[in-house]
Amino acid sequence: MKPLPLTPYRVIPAPEDNGAVFASRLIIFVGLCAILYFGRDIFIPIVLAILLAVLLAPAVRGLQRLRVPRAIGVLVAVTLTVVLLAGTAFLVVRTMTNLAANLPSYEANLREKARSLKFATAGGGTIEKAAEMLKDLQKEMEQPAASTPNSRPEAVPIPVEIRDTTYGPLQPIVNMAGVVAHPLVQLSIVILMLIFILFNREDLRNRLIRLAGTDDIHRTTLALDEAGSRLSRLFLGQFVINLSTGVFIGGALFLLGIPGALLWGLLTVVLRFIPFIGTIMGSVFPIIIALAVGDGWILPLAVAATVLGAELIAGQVLEPIFLGRMTGVSSTAIIVAAAFWTMLWGPVGLILATPITVGMLVVGRHIEALKFLDIMLGTETVLSPDHAFYQRMLAGDLVEAVDSAADFNTAAELQTYLETVAVPALYMAQADLARGSLTKDKASEVATTFSDALEDIWTDAGVAAVETDDPPIIIVAQHGVLNFAAAIAFSALLRLKGIPHRMLPQDAVSPDRFPDIDPSGLKYLCIISLREPSQGQMKYVSRRIASHAGTARLLNVAWSATAERSDVVNAHSAIGLLALAAVRTDEMAAA
C-alpha cells in the first residue's frame, strides 16, 4: 500500500502576516466597490453592451456563414434587437393605458369584494367598534377649538407659488426632456458600444488575451470560451423557459377572459429575467385584474392557481434541471450577488447580478489568483471527503461523520474508505497537533469521534467482530491518542477480513498498565502507529511489552510505512501476515 500523503489546500501564511494581508484586501475591496458605485453611469452601459454582444454574436456569425458582410450582419442584428425592444415597450405602454382607462369601471367590483371579505372575517364586531371609536376620537381631536368672543380670527396665510418662466410655454416639454434624457443617453451609449464590440470582437479578444499575458494563452482562451458559452446557454435557456411560461400564462388568461392577457404573458417573459422580484411582480398583476373584473371569487382563484402553478413548475422544476448546470453558481451566491449589485447599481444591478456572477465564477476557475471566486460562488464540492470527515470530527458531529460513508457498503469499499478518507483525516489531525493548532484535549475529542464513527459505520454495514476466547492477534497502540485512533482503524480493517483479534486499552503501553494476557495461543502482538515511529520509540515500547508477549512475534505496524524501513510494515502488508496466522490457528483448532 502506498503511503497516504497529507495534501493541504493551501499553505498557511505566517501569523504576523495575516493582519496586513486582510487589511490590504479589505482596502482593495472597498476601493473597487467605491469605483463601481460612483462610476455606475459608465460601467452599466459597458456591461449591458458586453452581455448583448455575447447574445448577438452567434447571430452575427450565422449571418456571416451565409455570406452576409459583417457590417450588414451587425447592423441587422442590432436593428432587430432595438425594434423588438421598442415594440415590446410600445405594446406594454399601450395595453397599460387601456387598462388604466377601464379601471374606474372595476372600482365597484373591488369595493364589493373588499366588503365581503371584511364581513367574512368579522369577529363579532369588536374590532370594527374599536376602529370606529378610534376614528371618532381622531375626528374630535382634529376639529378646531371653538372660538371665544374675545378671540380674534387668525390670519390665513396666502399660498405663494413660484414658477419658472424661463422657457415660457415650452417649460413642460423641457421638464419631460430632463426626465427622459438620461435614460435615452444611456440607451444610446449601449447601442453604440454594442455595435463597436460586434465590429471588433476578435480584436478585443486578442487584446484581452495579451493583457492577461501570453504565458498561458490556452487557459485564457478556455476562460473566454467558457464564459461566452455559459452566458449564451444561460440566456438561451432562460429565454426558452420564460417564453414557455409566458405563452402558457397568456393563453390561459385569454381563455379565462382576463383583459390584457397578451400583456401579462409578455410581462411574464420579461420580468422573469429579474431574479426573485420579477416572478412576484409577474404573478401579482394578473390576480389583481382578475379581482377587478370577476363578479365572484371563482375567477380570481382560477387565475391565481394558473399563474402560481406555472411559476412553481418553471421556478422549482424547469430552472433547477436546465439552468442549474448551465450557471454552475450556487443559489446562496445568486442571492448575495443580487443584493450586492442591487445596492451598487439599483434595479439594473439586480438584472445583471446573475450574468456578472457567472463571469466571475469562470474567471475564478481559470485564474489561480482568483480561485477564491470559484470556491465562494460555485456549486462543486469544495472539500474532499477526507477533509470533510476531519472537519466533522473537529466539530464533534458524529451524525455527518457517519453519513460520509453512506456510499461505501461492501468490504472492499469500506477498506477504500479507511485508506482514502478515515486515515488521511487522522494525518491532518496529527499535522495540526504537530504545529500547535490542535490541542491535546481537542485531539482526544477527535479520536473519540473517530472511534464512535467507525463503530457506527461498521455496525450499519453488518461487519461484526470475530469473537474468540483466545485470539491469536493482540493490538496495542503507540503513545498518543491519534496512534490509538490509528489502532482502531487497523482493528476495523481486521474485522473486514474476518481476522479474530483483541485490542488493548489506550494506556496499555504505560508503566504497569499492560493487562494480564495468556500468551500461549498468541501469534502476533501488533504495535500500531499512524506514522513510522523512531527507533527509540520502537525499542522503548518493545522492551516494555516484550515480557508479556511470550513466544509471540512483535510486529510494528504503521499506516504510512514505506519500504525504506524493514523493521516497520504498513497496514496492507501486515494484513497478509495476520490472515495467515489466523488460518493456521483455525487449522490447529480443527485438528
Helices and strands as residue ranges (DSSP letters): H 15-38, H 40-65, H 70-120, H 126-142, G 168-170, H 171-199, H 201-212, H 217-256, H 261-271, H 277-293, H 298-313, I 314-318, H 319-322, H 324-327, H 331-345, H 347-366, G 368-370, H 371-377, H 385-395, H 398-403, H 411-417, I 418-422, H 423-434, H 440-460, E 473-477, H 481-496, E 502-503, G 506-509, G 519-521, E 524-529, H 535-549, E 553-558, E 569-570, H 571-590
